């Protein structure tokens, strides 16, 4: 199996996040790497490789960050919803 370069990985991650609107956590799971690696790839490395792609990813990541508290609240609601039904 061919090992892809860090630059190729950063570009692949960026395209995945833009296309799927997935979170850093989701992308990390999909690619089998850590959240910190995904974050470093799309936030730091990508700026040097492809600045315009980095800006596109930043828009998605900022949207995800703004919605994070809502997703967290929904997850908590789901977690405890079974207690109400009993």
C-alpha positions as CSV (number, residue, x, y, z in Angstrom):
1,X,0.0,0.0,0.0
2,X,1.4,3.4,-1.0
3,X,1.9,5.9,1.8
4,X,0.6,9.3,1.0
5,X,2.5,12.4,1.8
6,X,1.5,14.9,4.5
7,X,0.7,17.4,1.9
8,X,-1.6,15.0,0.0
9,X,-3.2,14.0,3.3
10,X,-3.9,17.7,4.2
11,X,-5.5,18.3,0.8
12,X,-7.6,15.1,1.1
13,X,-8.8,16.1,4.6
14,X,-9.7,19.5,3.3
15,X,-11.7,18.2,0.4
16,X,-13.4,15.7,2.7
17,X,-14.4,18.3,5.3
18,X,-15.6,20.7,2.6
19,X,-17.7,18.1,0.8
20,X,-19.1,16.4,3.9
21,X,-19.2,19.4,6.2
22,X,-17.9,16.9,8.8
23,X,-16.2,17.9,12.0
24,X,-12.5,17.5,12.9
25,X,-13.5,14.6,15.1
26,X,-15.4,13.0,12.2
27,X,-12.6,13.5,9.7
28,X,-10.1,12.0,12.2
29,X,-12.3,8.9,12.6
30,X,-12.8,8.6,8.8
31,X,-9.0,8.9,8.1
32,X,-7.9,6.9,11.1
33,X,-5.7,9.7,12.5
34,X,-5.9,11.9,15.6
35,X,-7.9,15.0,15.9
36,X,-4.8,17.0,16.6
37,X,-3.2,15.8,13.3
38,X,-6.4,16.7,11.4
39,X,-6.4,20.1,13.0
40,X,-2.7,20.7,12.3
41,X,-3.1,19.6,8.7
42,X,-6.0,21.8,7.8
43,X,-5.2,24.8,10.0
44,X,-1.4,25.1,9.6
45,X,0.0,22.9,6.9
46,X,-2.7,23.7,4.4
47,X,-2.1,27.5,4.6
48,X,1.3,26.9,3.1
49,X,0.2,24.3,0.5
50,X,-3.0,25.8,-0.7
51,X,-4.2,29.1,1.0
52,X,-7.5,29.3,-0.8
53,X,-8.5,25.7,0.1
54,X,-7.4,26.5,3.7
55,X,-9.9,29.4,3.7
56,X,-12.7,27.2,2.5
57,X,-12.0,24.7,5.3
58,X,-11.8,27.4,7.9
59,X,-15.3,28.5,7.0
60,X,-16.6,25.0,7.6
61,X,-14.6,24.6,10.9
62,X,-15.9,27.9,12.1
63,X,-19.5,26.9,11.4
64,X,-19.0,23.6,13.2
65,X,-17.5,25.4,16.2
66,X,-20.4,27.8,16.3
67,X,-22.8,24.9,16.3
68,X,-20.9,22.8,18.8
69,X,-22.9,23.8,21.9
70,X,-26.1,22.8,20.1
71,X,-24.8,19.4,19.1
72,X,-23.5,18.9,22.7
73,X,-26.9,19.8,24.1
74,X,-28.7,17.4,21.7
75,X,-26.3,14.6,22.6
76,X,-27.0,15.2,26.3
77,X,-30.7,15.3,25.6
78,X,-30.5,11.9,23.8
79,X,-28.4,10.4,26.5
80,X,-30.9,11.1,29.2
81,X,-34.1,10.8,27.2
82,X,-34.7,7.2,28.3
83,X,-35.1,8.4,31.9
84,X,-38.1,10.5,31.0
85,X,-39.9,7.6,29.4
86,X,-39.7,5.4,32.6
